[in-house]
Amino acid sequence: MQYKVLLYVKRKYIHVENLRIANQSVVNAILNERAEAIWGQGTTSCASDSSRVVAYDQNLRTQWFPRYRGPGVSVYWHIEE
């Protein structure tokens, strides 16, 4: 794939709102595919503290972390109960 094509796709389709919609779709698909016979009903969810991962400024999920004096992304590991 040519660089110009990738740049066009990025400019035309990859925006914060589209990223939110994509995240919601992935989470909902995971919740719909859970194997209740194996894992149980799963009526509650819990998330632990986040971990910071260094990321480029061009990443739509990147934010500034004053504590670390640099850009990054918060990553959460989720556990269902």
Secondary structure, DSSP 8 states (H G I E B T S, - for coil): --HHHHHHHHHHH--HHHHHHHHHHHHHHHHHT--HHHH-----EEE---EEE---TTSTT-EEETTTTEEEEEE--EEE-
